[in-house]
Amino acid sequence: MIVVPVKEGDNIEKALKKFKRKYEKTGVIKELRRRQQFDKPSVVKREAKNHAIYVQQLKQNEE
């Protein structure tokens, strides 16, 4: 459960912004979107492998 302490006389917009940031950091929305469709395990592995290759190339280009 996300708790955002609000002080007396504090702006409600700021509290709402803090709540939204905390909610986004939990990753609930990403998880819901990911679960909306089924991906075959072979497709997931292929995408993970391609992402790892991409990240490795980025690190090599930095050096």
Secondary structure as UniProt FT lines:
FT   TURN            8..9
FT   HELIX           12..26
FT   HELIX           28..35
FT   HELIX           41..62
//
